[in-house]
Amino acid sequence: MANYEWDDLNEIYVPPEQAISKGTSLTVQISCMKPIGTLNVQILESFFGSWTYPHGGKYIKPFKLLEFTSDETWLSAKVSLITKSKEVDELKMLLQDVLHFLNSDHIKVSRIDVTLL
């Protein structure tokens, strides 16, 4: 069985200083310690465009993907928040899922930055 090293989101995530509200556009920049790979980039682009979470018996799609770019060891997703829950931090849940995906392929993440646009 493979040994996984799980990154701690709280140690590598730099949250935005301003509050995020419905209609906010933001850029998520993820820096990795080794190449992400073409297949992973394709999966992550689709993931950012279709990510949902369960709440109140239905699935909520809080983000709309506006732009996605990547290079060998980083990726950047520009998204718009189309719905905002008062009970959960959708952005942090999305980032945790992305982090788990990368870590499950033995790709350690060095930093996650979020910038409001």
SULKA-V586375 format. One record per residue. N is the residue number from 0. RES is the residue in one small letter. PHI is phi in whole degrees, 0 to 359 (none if undefined). OMEGA is omega in whole degrees, 0 to 359 (NA if undefined). Layout:
# SULKA-V586375
N	RES	PHI	OMEGA
N	RES	PHI	OMEGA
This chain:
# SULKA-V586375
0	m	none	183
1	a	288	174
2	n	267	180
3	y	253	172
4	e	252	183
5	w	266	177
6	d	289	176
7	d	265	183
8	l	306	182
9	n	294	180
10	e	271	185
11	i	241	183
12	y	265	176
13	v	253	183
14	p	289	177
15	p	293	181
16	e	283	180
17	q	270	177
18	a	289	178
19	i	261	180
20	s	229	179
21	k	305	180
22	g	93	180
23	t	288	171
24	s	256	181
25	l	212	176
26	t	246	176
27	v	253	179
28	q	248	181
29	i	243	179
30	s	253	183
31	c	247	183
32	m	270	176
33	k	209	182
34	p	304	182
35	i	281	180
36	g	94	184
37	t	300	181
38	l	297	178
39	n	298	178
40	v	298	179
41	q	298	179
42	i	296	182
43	l	293	176
44	e	298	177
45	s	296	180
46	f	300	179
47	f	298	181
48	g	280	186
49	s	230	186
50	w	298	176
51	t	224	173
52	y	219	180
53	p	279	177
54	h	201	177
55	g	60	177
56	g	82	176
57	k	219	180
58	y	259	183
59	i	255	176
60	k	248	188
61	p	278	186
62	f	242	171
63	k	244	179
64	l	284	180
65	l	259	183
66	e	200	178
67	f	220	176
68	t	224	179
69	s	204	173
70	d	222	186
71	e	303	186
72	t	238	178
73	w	213	173
74	l	217	181
75	s	223	179
76	a	234	174
77	k	262	183
78	v	229	175
79	s	240	180
80	l	275	184
81	i	263	174
82	t	209	183
83	k	231	177
84	s	273	175
85	k	274	185
86	e	264	184
87	v	230	175
88	d	264	184
89	e	300	181
90	l	297	181
91	k	295	177
92	m	294	178
93	l	300	182
94	l	296	178
95	q	296	179
96	d	295	178
97	v	296	179
98	l	299	178
99	h	296	178
100	f	299	181
101	l	296	180
102	n	297	180
103	s	291	174
104	d	256	177
105	h	61	175
106	i	251	178
107	k	280	180
108	v	254	181
109	s	266	183
110	r	196	172
111	i	231	178
112	d	248	176
113	v	236	181
114	t	239	176
115	l	281	182
116	l	257	NA
